[in-house]
Amino acid sequence: MSETSAFFERLTVAGQDPRFSKVCGSVRFDIRDDGNLEQWLLDIDHGRMRVTRSGAPATTVIQVSAQLAEAMARGEVNGLAAITRGEIMVDGDLALALRIGRLFPREPGRLQREDPDSGT
């Protein structure tokens, strides 16, 4: 299993995240690897998170290479920095994308556990 798949599986297992109790929306990750497209859809409804493999329409679409997605899932790359460098494309609600970016680990092997409203 790839690090990216493991990351999304951990979100699925977590199910409810009280840090996102005021958040509603959906984020689709379009992950490209040598012409192949892998799509993950994260639906958030007042902290309840559901992850599926789907290309369904979403509030926000994040386009990223498979290599960069793997590095983010390992905590080796900061998503905001990658957006700033143009390595990640965001279509839709940028504020939602930035909040979701906080779920990615800041160090290898850990999900973030901070309040998305705290600004940290």
KOLLOMI-241925 format. One record per residue: x, y, z of N, C-alpha, C, CB in turn. Coordinates in nm, 2 decimals, padded with zeros to 4 digits. Glycine has a CB too. Example, Ala and Ser with C-alpha at 12.3 -4.5 7.8 and 13.67 -1.06 7.14 Angstrom:
residues 2
<rec n_px="01.32" n_py="-00.57" n_pz="00.78" ca_px="01.23" ca_py="-00.45" ca_pz="00.78" c_px="01.32" c_py="-00.33" c_pz="00.78" cb_px="01.13" cb_py="-00.45" cb_pz="00.90"/>
<rec n_px="01.28" n_py="-00.22" n_pz="00.71" ca_px="01.37" ca_py="-00.11" ca_pz="00.71" c_px="01.29" c_py="00.00" c_pz="00.79" cb_px="01.41" cb_py="-00.06" cb_pz="00.57"/>
end
This chain:
residues 120
<rec n_px="00.09" n_py="-00.12" n_pz="00.00" ca_px="00.00" ca_py="00.00" ca_pz="00.00" c_px="00.09" c_py="00.12" c_pz="00.00" cb_px="-00.10" cb_py="00.00" cb_pz="00.12"/>
<rec n_px="00.06" n_py="00.22" n_pz="-00.08" ca_px="00.13" ca_py="00.34" ca_pz="-00.09" c_px="00.11" c_py="00.43" c_pz="00.04" cb_px="00.10" cb_py="00.43" cb_pz="-00.21"/>
<rec n_px="00.20" n_py="00.52" n_pz="00.06" ca_px="00.19" ca_py="00.61" ca_pz="00.18" c_px="00.06" c_py="00.70" c_pz="00.16" cb_px="00.31" cb_py="00.70" cb_pz="00.19"/>
<rec n_px="00.03" n_py="00.73" n_pz="00.04" ca_px="-00.09" ca_py="00.81" ca_pz="00.01" c_px="-00.22" c_py="00.73" c_pz="00.04" cb_px="-00.09" cb_py="00.86" cb_pz="-00.14"/>
<rec n_px="-00.22" n_py="00.61" n_pz="00.00" ca_px="-00.34" ca_py="00.52" ca_pz="00.03" c_px="-00.35" c_py="00.51" c_pz="00.18" cb_px="-00.33" cb_py="00.39" cb_pz="-00.04"/>
<rec n_px="-00.24" n_py="00.48" n_pz="00.25" ca_px="-00.24" ca_py="00.47" ca_pz="00.39" c_px="-00.29" c_py="00.59" c_pz="00.46" cb_px="-00.10" cb_py="00.43" cb_pz="00.45"/>
<rec n_px="-00.25" n_py="00.71" n_pz="00.41" ca_px="-00.30" ca_py="00.84" ca_pz="00.47" c_px="-00.45" c_py="00.84" c_pz="00.46" cb_px="-00.23" cb_py="00.96" cb_pz="00.40"/>
<rec n_px="-00.50" n_py="00.82" n_pz="00.34" ca_px="-00.65" ca_py="00.82" ca_pz="00.33" c_px="-00.72" c_py="00.72" c_pz="00.41" cb_px="-00.69" cb_py="00.81" cb_pz="00.18"/>
<rec n_px="-00.66" n_py="00.60" n_pz="00.42" ca_px="-00.72" ca_py="00.49" ca_pz="00.51" c_px="-00.72" c_py="00.54" c_pz="00.65" cb_px="-00.64" cb_py="00.36" cb_pz="00.50"/>
<rec n_px="-00.62" n_py="00.61" n_pz="00.70" ca_px="-00.62" ca_py="00.66" ca_pz="00.84" c_px="-00.73" c_py="00.76" c_pz="00.86" cb_px="-00.48" cb_py="00.72" cb_pz="00.88"/>
<rec n_px="-00.76" n_py="00.84" n_pz="00.76" ca_px="-00.87" ca_py="00.94" ca_pz="00.77" c_px="-01.00" c_py="00.86" c_pz="00.78" cb_px="-00.87" cb_py="01.04" cb_pz="00.65"/>
<rec n_px="-01.01" n_py="00.76" n_pz="00.70" ca_px="-01.14" ca_py="00.68" ca_pz="00.70" c_px="-01.16" c_py="00.62" c_pz="00.83" cb_px="-01.13" cb_py="00.57" cb_pz="00.59"/>
<rec n_px="-01.06" n_py="00.56" n_pz="00.89" ca_px="-01.07" ca_py="00.50" ca_pz="01.03" c_px="-01.10" c_py="00.60" c_pz="01.13" cb_px="-00.94" cb_py="00.42" cb_pz="01.06"/>
<rec n_px="-01.04" n_py="00.72" n_pz="01.12" ca_px="-01.07" ca_py="00.82" ca_pz="01.22" c_px="-01.22" c_py="00.86" c_pz="01.22" cb_px="-00.98" cb_py="00.95" cb_pz="01.19"/>
<rec n_px="-01.28" n_py="00.87" n_pz="01.10" ca_px="-01.43" ca_py="00.89" ca_pz="01.09" c_px="-01.47" c_py="01.03" c_pz="01.13" cb_px="-01.50" cb_py="00.80" cb_pz="01.17"/>
<rec n_px="-01.47" n_py="01.06" n_pz="01.26" ca_px="-01.52" ca_py="01.19" ca_pz="01.32" c_px="-01.39" c_py="01.26" c_pz="01.37" cb_px="-01.62" cb_py="01.17" cb_pz="01.43"/>
<rec n_px="-01.38" n_py="01.39" n_pz="01.33" ca_px="-01.27" ca_py="01.47" ca_pz="01.38" c_px="-01.33" c_py="01.60" c_pz="01.43" cb_px="-01.17" cb_py="01.50" cb_pz="01.26"/>
<rec n_px="-01.34" n_py="01.62" n_pz="01.56" ca_px="-01.40" ca_py="01.74" ca_pz="01.62" c_px="-01.33" c_py="01.87" c_pz="01.58" cb_px="-01.40" cb_py="01.73" cb_pz="01.77"/>
<rec n_px="-01.21" n_py="01.86" n_pz="01.54" ca_px="-01.14" ca_py="01.99" ca_pz="01.50" c_px="-01.21" c_py="02.05" c_pz="01.37" cb_px="-01.00" cb_py="01.96" cb_pz="01.47"/>
<rec n_px="-01.29" n_py="01.97" n_pz="01.30" ca_px="-01.35" ca_py="02.01" ca_pz="01.18" c_px="-01.50" c_py="02.03" c_pz="01.20" cb_px="-01.32" cb_py="01.92" cb_pz="01.06"/>
<rec n_px="-01.55" n_py="02.05" n_pz="01.32" ca_px="-01.69" ca_py="02.05" ca_pz="01.35" c_px="-01.77" c_py="02.17" c_pz="01.28" cb_px="-01.71" cb_py="02.06" cb_pz="01.50"/>
<rec n_px="-01.69" n_py="02.27" n_pz="01.24" ca_px="-01.76" ca_py="02.38" ca_pz="01.17" c_px="-01.73" c_py="02.38" c_pz="01.02" cb_px="-01.70" cb_py="02.51" cb_pz="01.23"/>
<rec n_px="-01.68" n_py="02.27" n_pz="00.97" ca_px="-01.64" ca_py="02.26" ca_pz="00.83" c_px="-01.74" c_py="02.16" c_pz="00.76" cb_px="-01.50" cb_py="02.21" cb_pz="00.82"/>
<rec n_px="-01.79" n_py="02.21" n_pz="00.64" ca_px="-01.87" ca_py="02.13" ca_pz="00.55" c_px="-01.81" c_py="02.15" c_pz="00.41" cb_px="-02.02" cb_py="02.16" cb_pz="00.56"/>
<rec n_px="-01.80" n_py="02.05" n_pz="00.34" ca_px="-01.75" ca_py="02.06" ca_pz="00.20" c_px="-01.68" c_py="01.93" c_pz="00.16" cb_px="-01.65" cb_py="02.17" cb_pz="00.19"/>
<rec n_px="-01.64" n_py="01.93" n_pz="00.04" ca_px="-01.57" ca_py="01.81" ca_pz="-00.02" c_px="-01.44" c_py="01.85" c_pz="-00.09" cb_px="-01.67" cb_py="01.73" cb_pz="-00.11"/>
<rec n_px="-01.35" n_py="01.76" n_pz="-00.08" ca_px="-01.22" ca_py="01.79" ca_pz="-00.15" c_px="-01.18" c_py="01.66" c_pz="-00.23" cb_px="-01.10" cb_py="01.82" cb_pz="-00.05"/>
<rec n_px="-01.16" n_py="01.68" n_pz="-00.36" ca_px="-01.12" ca_py="01.57" ca_pz="-00.44" c_px="-00.97" c_py="01.58" c_pz="-00.47" cb_px="-01.20" cb_py="01.56" cb_pz="-00.57"/>
<rec n_px="-00.89" n_py="01.48" n_pz="-00.44" ca_px="-00.75" ca_py="01.48" ca_pz="-00.48" c_px="-00.73" c_py="01.40" c_pz="-00.61" cb_px="-00.67" cb_py="01.41" cb_pz="-00.36"/>
<rec n_px="-00.68" n_py="01.47" n_pz="-00.71" ca_px="-00.65" ca_py="01.41" ca_pz="-00.84" c_px="-00.50" c_py="01.39" c_pz="-00.84" cb_px="-00.70" cb_py="01.50" cb_pz="-00.96"/>
<rec n_px="-00.46" n_py="01.27" n_pz="-00.83" ca_px="-00.32" ca_py="01.23" ca_pz="-00.81" c_px="-00.27" c_py="01.16" c_pz="-00.94" cb_px="-00.29" cb_py="01.14" cb_pz="-00.69"/>
<rec n_px="-00.18" n_py="01.23" n_pz="-01.01" ca_px="-00.13" ca_py="01.18" ca_pz="-01.14" c_px="00.01" c_py="01.11" c_pz="-01.13" cb_px="-00.12" cb_py="01.30" cb_pz="-01.24"/>
<rec n_px="00.02" n_py="01.00" n_pz="-01.20" ca_px="00.14" ca_py="00.93" ca_pz="-01.20" c_px="00.16" c_py="00.87" c_pz="-01.34" cb_px="00.15" cb_py="00.82" cb_pz="-01.09"/>
<rec n_px="00.25" n_py="00.92" n_pz="-01.42" ca_px="00.28" ca_py="00.87" ca_pz="-01.55" c_px="00.15" c_py="00.85" c_pz="-01.64" cb_px="00.36" cb_py="00.74" cb_pz="-01.54"/>
<rec n_px="00.07" n_py="00.94" n_pz="-01.64" ca_px="-00.06" ca_py="00.93" ca_pz="-01.72" c_px="-00.17" c_py="00.87" c_pz="-01.65" cb_px="-00.03" cb_py="00.86" cb_pz="-01.84"/>
<rec n_px="-00.14" n_py="00.80" n_pz="-01.54" ca_px="-00.25" ca_py="00.74" ca_pz="-01.46" c_px="-00.31" c_py="00.84" c_pz="-01.36" cb_px="-00.20" cb_py="00.61" cb_pz="-01.38"/>
<rec n_px="-00.44" n_py="00.83" n_pz="-01.34" ca_px="-00.51" ca_py="00.92" ca_pz="-01.24" c_px="-00.57" c_py="00.84" c_pz="-01.13" cb_px="-00.61" cb_py="01.00" cb_pz="-01.32"/>
<rec n_px="-00.54" n_py="00.87" n_pz="-01.01" ca_px="-00.60" ca_py="00.82" ca_pz="-00.89" c_px="-00.67" c_py="00.93" c_pz="-00.82" cb_px="-00.49" cb_py="00.75" cb_pz="-00.79"/>
<rec n_px="-00.80" n_py="00.90" n_pz="-00.79" ca_px="-00.88" ca_py="01.01" ca_pz="-00.73" c_px="-00.94" c_py="00.96" c_pz="-00.60" cb_px="-01.00" cb_py="01.04" cb_pz="-00.82"/>
<rec n_px="-00.93" n_py="01.05" n_pz="-00.50" ca_px="-00.98" ca_py="01.03" ca_pz="-00.36" c_px="-01.07" c_py="01.15" c_pz="-00.33" cb_px="-00.86" cb_py="01.02" cb_pz="-00.26"/>
<rec n_px="-01.19" n_py="01.12" n_pz="-00.28" ca_px="-01.29" ca_py="01.22" ca_pz="-00.24" c_px="-01.30" c_py="01.22" c_pz="-00.09" cb_px="-01.42" cb_py="01.19" cb_pz="-00.31"/>
<rec n_px="-01.28" n_py="01.33" n_pz="-00.03" ca_px="-01.30" ca_py="01.35" ca_pz="00.12" c_px="-01.42" c_py="01.44" c_pz="00.14" cb_px="-01.17" cb_py="01.41" cb_pz="00.18"/>
<rec n_px="-01.52" n_py="01.38" n_pz="00.19" ca_px="-01.64" ca_py="01.46" ca_pz="00.23" c_px="-01.64" c_py="01.49" c_pz="00.38" cb_px="-01.77" cb_py="01.38" cb_pz="00.19"/>
<rec n_px="-01.66" n_py="01.62" n_pz="00.41" ca_px="-01.66" ca_py="01.66" ca_pz="00.55" c_px="-01.80" c_py="01.72" c_pz="00.58" cb_px="-01.55" cb_py="01.76" cb_pz="00.58"/>
<rec n_px="-01.86" n_py="01.67" n_pz="00.68" ca_px="-01.99" ca_py="01.72" ca_pz="00.73" c_px="-01.99" c_py="01.75" c_pz="00.88" cb_px="-02.11" cb_py="01.63" cb_pz="00.69"/>
<rec n_px="-01.95" n_py="01.87" n_pz="00.92" ca_px="-01.95" ca_py="01.91" ca_pz="01.06" c_px="-01.86" c_py="01.81" c_pz="01.14" cb_px="-02.08" cb_py="01.91" cb_pz="01.12"/>
<rec n_px="-01.74" n_py="01.78" n_pz="01.08" ca_px="-01.64" ca_py="01.70" ca_pz="01.15" c_px="-01.65" c_py="01.55" c_pz="01.11" cb_px="-01.66" cb_py="01.71" cb_pz="01.29"/>
<rec n_px="-01.76" n_py="01.51" n_pz="01.05" ca_px="-01.77" ca_py="01.37" ca_pz="01.01" c_px="-01.70" c_py="01.36" c_pz="00.88" cb_px="-01.92" cb_py="01.32" cb_pz="01.00"/>
<rec n_px="-01.60" n_py="01.27" n_pz="00.87" ca_px="-01.52" ca_py="01.26" ca_pz="00.75" c_px="-01.54" c_py="01.12" c_pz="00.68" cb_px="-01.37" cb_py="01.27" cb_pz="00.78"/>
<rec n_px="-01.56" n_py="01.13" n_pz="00.55" ca_px="-01.58" ca_py="01.00" ca_pz="00.47" c_px="-01.49" c_py="01.01" c_pz="00.35" cb_px="-01.73" cb_py="00.98" cb_pz="00.43"/>
<rec n_px="-01.41" n_py="00.91" n_pz="00.33" ca_px="-01.32" ca_py="00.91" ca_pz="00.22" c_px="-01.35" c_py="00.79" c_pz="00.13" cb_px="-01.17" cb_py="00.89" cb_pz="00.27"/>
<rec n_px="-01.36" n_py="00.82" n_pz="00.00" ca_px="-01.39" ca_py="00.72" ca_pz="-00.10" c_px="-01.30" c_py="00.74" c_pz="-00.22" cb_px="-01.54" cb_py="00.72" cb_pz="-00.15"/>
<rec n_px="-01.28" n_py="00.64" n_pz="-00.30" ca_px="-01.21" ca_py="00.66" ca_pz="-00.43" c_px="-01.32" c_py="00.70" c_pz="-00.53" cb_px="-01.13" cb_py="00.52" cb_pz="-00.47"/>
<rec n_px="-01.31" n_py="00.82" n_pz="-00.57" ca_px="-01.42" ca_py="00.87" ca_pz="-00.65" c_px="-01.37" c_py="01.00" c_pz="-00.73" cb_px="-01.55" cb_py="00.90" cb_pz="-00.57"/>
<rec n_px="-01.43" n_py="01.01" n_pz="-00.85" ca_px="-01.40" ca_py="01.13" ca_pz="-00.93" c_px="-01.52" c_py="01.22" c_pz="-00.93" cb_px="-01.37" cb_py="01.09" cb_pz="-01.07"/>
<rec n_px="-01.61" n_py="01.20" n_pz="-00.83" ca_px="-01.73" ca_py="01.29" ca_pz="-00.82" c_px="-01.70" c_py="01.43" c_pz="-00.81" cb_px="-01.82" cb_py="01.24" cb_pz="-00.71"/>
<rec n_px="-01.79" n_py="01.52" n_pz="-00.85" ca_px="-01.76" ca_py="01.67" ca_pz="-00.83" c_px="-01.74" c_py="01.70" c_pz="-00.68" cb_px="-01.88" cb_py="01.75" cb_pz="-00.89"/>
<rec n_px="-01.66" n_py="01.80" n_pz="-00.66" ca_px="-01.62" ca_py="01.84" ca_pz="-00.52" c_px="-01.62" c_py="01.99" c_pz="-00.51" cb_px="-01.49" cb_py="01.78" cb_pz="-00.48"/>
<rec n_px="-01.63" n_py="02.04" n_pz="-00.39" ca_px="-01.62" ca_py="02.18" ca_pz="-00.36" c_px="-01.48" c_py="02.23" c_pz="-00.40" cb_px="-01.64" cb_py="02.21" cb_pz="-00.21"/>
<rec n_px="-01.38" n_py="02.15" n_pz="-00.38" ca_px="-01.24" ca_py="02.18" ca_pz="-00.40" c_px="-01.17" c_py="02.06" c_pz="-00.47" cb_px="-01.17" cb_py="02.23" cb_pz="-00.27"/>
<rec n_px="-01.09" n_py="02.09" n_pz="-00.57" ca_px="-01.01" ca_py="01.99" ca_pz="-00.64" c_px="-00.86" c_py="02.02" c_pz="-00.62" cb_px="-01.05" cb_py="01.97" cb_pz="-00.79"/>
<rec n_px="-00.79" n_py="01.93" n_pz="-00.57" ca_px="-00.64" ca_py="01.94" ca_pz="-00.56" c_px="-00.58" c_py="01.85" c_pz="-00.65" cb_px="-00.60" cb_py="01.92" cb_pz="-00.41"/>
<rec n_px="-00.49" n_py="01.91" n_pz="-00.74" ca_px="-00.42" ca_py="01.83" ca_pz="-00.84" c_px="-00.27" c_py="01.82" c_pz="-00.80" cb_px="-00.43" cb_py="01.89" cb_pz="-00.98"/>
<rec n_px="-00.22" n_py="01.70" n_pz="-00.79" ca_px="-00.09" ca_py="01.68" ca_pz="-00.74" c_px="-00.03" c_py="01.56" c_pz="-00.80" cb_px="-00.09" cb_py="01.67" cb_pz="-00.58"/>
<rec n_px="00.10" n_py="01.56" n_pz="-00.81" ca_px="00.17" ca_py="01.44" ca_pz="-00.87" c_px="00.18" c_py="01.33" c_pz="-00.76" cb_px="00.32" cb_py="01.48" cb_pz="-00.91"/>
<rec n_px="00.19" n_py="01.21" n_pz="-00.80" ca_px="00.19" ca_py="01.10" ca_pz="-00.71" c_px="00.32" c_py="01.11" c_pz="-00.62" cb_px="00.19" cb_py="00.96" cb_pz="-00.79"/>
<rec n_px="00.43" n_py="01.15" n_pz="-00.68" ca_px="00.55" ca_py="01.16" ca_pz="-00.60" c_px="00.54" c_py="01.26" c_pz="-00.49" cb_px="00.67" cb_py="01.20" cb_pz="-00.69"/>
<rec n_px="00.48" n_py="01.38" n_pz="-00.52" ca_px="00.46" ca_py="01.48" ca_pz="-00.42" c_px="00.35" c_py="01.44" c_pz="-00.32" cb_px="00.41" cb_py="01.61" cb_pz="-00.49"/>
<rec n_px="00.25" n_py="01.37" n_pz="-00.36" ca_px="00.15" ca_py="01.32" ca_pz="-00.27" c_px="00.21" c_py="01.22" c_pz="-00.17" cb_px="00.03" cb_py="01.25" cb_pz="-00.34"/>
<rec n_px="00.30" n_py="01.14" n_pz="-00.22" ca_px="00.37" ca_py="01.04" ca_pz="-00.13" c_px="00.45" c_py="01.12" c_pz="-00.02" cb_px="00.46" cb_py="00.95" cb_pz="-00.21"/>
<rec n_px="00.52" n_py="01.22" n_pz="-00.07" ca_px="00.61" ca_py="01.30" ca_pz="00.02" c_px="00.53" c_py="01.37" c_pz="00.12" cb_px="00.69" cb_py="01.40" cb_pz="-00.06"/>
<rec n_px="00.41" n_py="01.42" n_pz="00.08" ca_px="00.32" ca_py="01.49" ca_pz="00.18" c_px="00.27" c_py="01.39" c_pz="00.28" cb_px="00.20" cb_py="01.56" cb_pz="00.11"/>
<rec n_px="00.23" n_py="01.27" n_pz="00.24" ca_px="00.17" ca_py="01.17" ca_pz="00.33" c_px="00.28" c_py="01.12" c_pz="00.43" cb_px="00.12" cb_py="01.05" cb_pz="00.25"/>
<rec n_px="00.41" n_py="01.13" n_pz="00.39" ca_px="00.51" ca_py="01.09" ca_pz="00.48" c_px="00.56" c_py="01.21" c_pz="00.57" cb_px="00.64" cb_py="01.05" cb_pz="00.40"/>
<rec n_px="00.50" n_py="01.33" n_pz="00.55" ca_px="00.54" ca_py="01.44" ca_pz="00.63" c_px="00.67" c_py="01.51" c_pz="00.59" cb_px="00.55" cb_py="01.40" cb_pz="00.77"/>
<rec n_px="00.71" n_py="01.49" n_pz="00.46" ca_px="00.83" ca_py="01.54" ca_pz="00.41" c_px="00.82" c_py="01.67" c_pz="00.34" cb_px="00.90" cb_py="01.44" cb_pz="00.32"/>
<rec n_px="00.69" n_py="01.70" n_pz="00.30" ca_px="00.67" ca_py="01.82" ca_pz="00.22" c_px="00.55" c_py="01.90" c_pz="00.28" cb_px="00.64" cb_py="01.79" cb_pz="00.07"/>
<rec n_px="00.56" n_py="02.03" n_pz="00.29" ca_px="00.45" ca_py="02.11" ca_pz="00.34" c_px="00.36" c_py="02.15" c_pz="00.22" cb_px="00.50" cb_py="02.24" cb_pz="00.41"/>
<rec n_px="00.23" n_py="02.12" n_pz="00.23" ca_px="00.13" ca_py="02.15" ca_pz="00.12" c_px="00.13" c_py="02.30" c_pz="00.09" cb_px="00.00" cb_py="02.10" cb_pz="00.16"/>
<rec n_px="00.12" n_py="02.38" n_pz="00.19" ca_px="00.12" ca_py="02.53" ca_pz="00.16" c_px="00.24" c_py="02.57" c_pz="00.08" cb_px="00.11" cb_py="02.61" cb_pz="00.29"/>
<rec n_px="00.35" n_py="02.53" n_pz="00.11" ca_px="00.48" ca_py="02.56" ca_pz="00.04" c_px="00.47" c_py="02.51" c_pz="-00.10" cb_px="00.60" cb_py="02.51" cb_pz="00.11"/>
<rec n_px="00.42" n_py="02.39" n_pz="-00.12" ca_px="00.40" ca_py="02.33" ca_pz="-00.25" c_px="00.30" c_py="02.41" c_pz="-00.34" cb_px="00.36" cb_py="02.18" cb_pz="-00.24"/>
<rec n_px="00.20" n_py="02.46" n_pz="-00.28" ca_px="00.10" ca_py="02.54" ca_pz="-00.35" c_px="00.17" c_py="02.67" c_pz="-00.39" cb_px="-00.03" cb_py="02.57" cb_pz="-00.26"/>
<rec n_px="00.24" n_py="02.73" n_pz="-00.30" ca_px="00.31" ca_py="02.85" ca_pz="-00.33" c_px="00.41" c_py="02.84" c_pz="-00.45" cb_px="00.38" cb_py="02.90" cb_pz="-00.21"/>
<rec n_px="00.48" n_py="02.72" n_pz="-00.45" ca_px="00.57" ca_py="02.69" ca_pz="-00.56" c_px="00.51" c_py="02.65" c_pz="-00.69" cb_px="00.67" cb_py="02.58" cb_pz="-00.52"/>
<rec n_px="00.38" n_py="02.63" n_pz="-00.69" ca_px="00.30" ca_py="02.59" ca_pz="-00.81" c_px="00.31" c_py="02.44" c_pz="-00.84" cb_px="00.36" cb_py="02.66" cb_pz="-00.93"/>
<rec n_px="00.35" n_py="02.36" n_pz="-00.74" ca_px="00.36" ca_py="02.22" ca_pz="-00.75" c_px="00.22" c_py="02.15" c_pz="-00.73" cb_px="00.46" cb_py="02.16" cb_pz="-00.65"/>
<rec n_px="00.13" n_py="02.22" n_pz="-00.66" ca_px="00.00" ca_py="02.17" ca_pz="-00.64" c_px="-00.10" c_py="02.28" c_pz="-00.69" cb_px="-00.03" cb_py="02.15" cb_pz="-00.48"/>
<rec n_px="-00.20" n_py="02.23" n_pz="-00.77" ca_px="-00.30" ca_py="02.32" ca_pz="-00.82" c_px="-00.43" c_py="02.30" c_pz="-00.74" cb_px="-00.32" cb_py="02.30" cb_pz="-00.97"/>
<rec n_px="-00.49" n_py="02.41" n_pz="-00.70" ca_px="-00.62" ca_py="02.41" ca_pz="-00.63" c_px="-00.72" c_py="02.48" c_pz="-00.71" cb_px="-00.60" cb_py="02.47" cb_pz="-00.49"/>
<rec n_px="-00.83" n_py="02.41" n_pz="-00.73" ca_px="-00.95" ca_py="02.47" ca_pz="-00.80" c_px="-01.07" c_py="02.46" c_pz="-00.70" cb_px="-00.98" cb_py="02.39" cb_pz="-00.93"/>
<rec n_px="-01.12" n_py="02.58" n_pz="-00.67" ca_px="-01.23" ca_py="02.59" ca_pz="-00.57" c_px="-01.20" c_py="02.66" c_pz="-00.45" cb_px="-01.27" cb_py="02.45" cb_pz="-00.54"/>
<rec n_px="-01.24" n_py="02.61" n_pz="-00.34" ca_px="-01.22" ca_py="02.68" ca_pz="-00.21" c_px="-01.08" c_py="02.67" c_pz="-00.15" cb_px="-01.33" cb_py="02.62" cb_pz="-00.11"/>
<rec n_px="-01.00" n_py="02.77" n_pz="-00.17" ca_px="-00.86" ca_py="02.76" ca_pz="-00.12" c_px="-00.85" c_py="02.75" c_pz="00.03" cb_px="-00.78" cb_py="02.89" cb_pz="-00.17"/>
<rec n_px="-00.94" n_py="02.82" n_pz="00.10" ca_px="-00.95" ca_py="02.81" ca_pz="00.25" c_px="-00.97" c_py="02.67" c_pz="00.29" cb_px="-01.05" cb_py="02.91" cb_pz="00.31"/>
<rec n_px="-01.06" n_py="02.60" n_pz="00.23" ca_px="-01.08" ca_py="02.46" ca_pz="00.26" c_px="-00.96" c_py="02.37" c_pz="00.23" cb_px="-01.21" cb_py="02.40" cb_pz="00.18"/>
<rec n_px="-00.90" n_py="02.40" n_pz="00.12" ca_px="-00.78" ca_py="02.32" ca_pz="00.08" c_px="-00.67" c_py="02.34" c_pz="00.19" cb_px="-00.72" cb_py="02.36" cb_pz="-00.05"/>
<rec n_px="-00.65" n_py="02.46" n_pz="00.24" ca_px="-00.55" ca_py="02.49" ca_pz="00.34" c_px="-00.58" c_py="02.42" c_pz="00.47" cb_px="-00.54" cb_py="02.64" cb_pz="00.36"/>
<rec n_px="-00.71" n_py="02.42" n_pz="00.51" ca_px="-00.75" ca_py="02.35" ca_pz="00.63" c_px="-00.72" c_py="02.20" c_pz="00.61" cb_px="-00.90" cb_py="02.37" cb_pz="00.66"/>
<rec n_px="-00.76" n_py="02.14" n_pz="00.50" ca_px="-00.73" ca_py="02.00" ca_pz="00.48" c_px="-00.58" c_py="01.97" c_pz="00.48" cb_px="-00.80" cb_py="01.95" cb_pz="00.34"/>
<rec n_px="-00.51" n_py="02.06" n_pz="00.43" ca_px="-00.36" ca_py="02.04" ca_pz="00.43" c_px="-00.31" c_py="02.02" c_pz="00.57" cb_px="-00.30" cb_py="02.16" cb_pz="00.37"/>
<rec n_px="-00.38" n_py="02.07" n_pz="00.67" ca_px="-00.33" ca_py="02.05" ca_pz="00.81" c_px="-00.35" c_py="01.91" c_pz="00.86" cb_px="-00.41" cb_py="02.15" cb_pz="00.90"/>
<rec n_px="-00.42" n_py="01.83" n_pz="00.78" ca_px="-00.43" ca_py="01.69" ca_pz="00.82" c_px="-00.31" c_py="01.61" c_pz="00.79" cb_px="-00.55" cb_py="01.62" cb_pz="00.75"/>
<rec n_px="-00.23" n_py="01.66" n_pz="00.70" ca_px="-00.11" ca_py="01.59" ca_pz="00.66" c_px="00.00" c_py="01.60" c_pz="00.77" cb_px="-00.05" cb_py="01.64" cb_pz="00.52"/>
<rec n_px="00.08" n_py="01.50" n_pz="00.79" ca_px="00.17" ca_py="01.51" ca_pz="00.90" c_px="00.28" c_py="01.61" c_pz="00.88" cb_px="00.24" cb_py="01.37" cb_pz="00.92"/>
<rec n_px="00.33" n_py="01.67" n_pz="00.98" ca_px="00.45" ca_py="01.76" ca_pz="00.98" c_px="00.57" c_py="01.68" c_pz="01.00" cb_px="00.43" cb_py="01.87" cb_pz="01.08"/>
<rec n_px="00.56" n_py="01.56" n_pz="01.04" ca_px="00.68" ca_py="01.47" ca_pz="01.06" c_px="00.63" c_py="01.34" c_pz="01.02" cb_px="00.73" cb_py="01.47" cb_pz="01.21"/>
<rec n_px="00.73" n_py="01.25" n_pz="00.97" ca_px="00.69" ca_py="01.12" ca_pz="00.92" c_px="00.61" c_py="01.04" c_pz="01.01" cb_px="00.82" cb_py="01.05" cb_pz="00.88"/>
<rec n_px="00.50" n_py="00.98" n_pz="00.95" ca_px="00.42" ca_py="00.88" ca_pz="01.02" c_px="00.31" c_py="00.93" c_pz="01.11" cb_px="00.51" cb_py="00.79" cb_pz="01.09"/>
<rec n_px="00.28" n_py="01.06" n_pz="01.12" ca_px="00.18" ca_py="01.11" ca_pz="01.21" c_px="00.08" c_py="01.19" c_pz="01.14" cb_px="00.25" cb_py="01.18" cb_pz="01.32"/>
<rec n_px="-00.05" n_py="01.17" n_pz="01.18" ca_px="-00.15" ca_py="01.27" ca_pz="01.13" c_px="-00.14" c_py="01.39" c_pz="01.22" cb_px="-00.29" cb_py="01.20" cb_pz="01.14"/>
<rec n_px="-00.18" n_py="01.50" n_pz="01.16" ca_px="-00.18" ca_py="01.63" ca_pz="01.24" c_px="-00.29" c_py="01.62" c_pz="01.34" cb_px="-00.19" cb_py="01.75" cb_pz="01.15"/>
<rec n_px="-00.27" n_py="01.68" n_pz="01.46" ca_px="-00.38" ca_py="01.68" ca_pz="01.56" c_px="-00.39" c_py="01.82" c_pz="01.61" cb_px="-00.36" cb_py="01.58" cb_pz="01.67"/>
<rec n_px="-00.41" n_py="01.92" n_pz="01.53" ca_px="-00.43" ca_py="02.06" ca_pz="01.57" c_px="-00.57" c_py="02.11" c_pz="01.53" cb_px="-00.32" cb_py="02.15" cb_pz="01.51"/>
<rec n_px="-00.61" n_py="02.21" n_pz="01.60" ca_px="-00.74" ca_py="02.27" ca_pz="01.57" c_px="-00.73" c_py="02.35" c_pz="01.44" cb_px="-00.79" cb_py="02.36" cb_pz="01.69"/>
<rec n_px="-00.81" n_py="02.32" n_pz="01.34" ca_px="-00.80" ca_py="02.40" ca_pz="01.21" c_px="-00.83" c_py="02.54" c_pz="01.23" cb_px="-00.88" cb_py="02.33" cb_pz="01.11"/>
<rec n_px="-00.90" n_py="02.58" n_pz="01.33" ca_px="-00.94" ca_py="02.72" ca_pz="01.36" c_px="-00.83" c_py="02.80" c_pz="01.44" cb_px="-01.07" cb_py="02.73" cb_pz="01.43"/>
<rec n_px="-00.73" n_py="02.73" n_pz="01.48" ca_px="-00.63" ca_py="02.79" ca_pz="01.57" c_px="-00.53" c_py="02.87" c_pz="01.50" cb_px="-00.56" cb_py="02.68" cb_pz="01.65"/>
<rec n_px="-00.52" n_py="02.85" n_pz="01.37" ca_px="-00.42" ca_py="02.93" ca_pz="01.29" c_px="-00.28" c_py="02.87" c_pz="01.30" cb_px="-00.42" cb_py="03.07" cb_pz="01.33"/>
<rec n_px="-00.26" n_py="02.76" n_pz="01.36" ca_px="-00.12" ca_py="02.70" ca_pz="01.37" c_px="-00.10" c_py="02.59" c_pz="01.27" cb_px="-00.10" cb_py="02.65" cb_pz="01.51"/>
end
